Amino acid sequence: MKTDQNYNQELKASITTLQSKRDALQQQISTEELDAKKVKDEIEGLTEKLKVLNDSLARKTRARDEYDKTIDEVTAAYKKIVESSQTLLHVLKRETKALVKKEAQTVQAPSTESGCE
């Protein structure tokens, strides 16, 4: 038969076991809380880094869009210059041809008249 002292020792042992389990669980809780704080800090750092990157991307995208707009405008103007140059060249060739033809007629006309005399 168990005596009161045995019950007392068994109760103390059970309490000690429960305290050990509680202490082990508290250690796990402390470790996980520390891990959670580290992850939270990393998330805050990454969130700030993401904000900085997004701001930078927005500025650079606007700048690139301005480059695109300028390139489009310059390209359109260049095409007009090329078209104008082609037109000018065509007019110049036509006028040169007309001048050469007129000059040839002028040069031939006096010779023909002097040959008839």
Secondary structure, 3 states (H helix, E strand, C coil): CCCHHHHHHHHHHHHHHHHHHHHHHHHHHHHHHHHHHHHHHHHHHHHHHHHHHHHHHHHHHHHHHHHHHHHHHHHHHHHHHHHHHHHHHHHHHHHHHHHHHHHHHHHHHHHHHHHHC
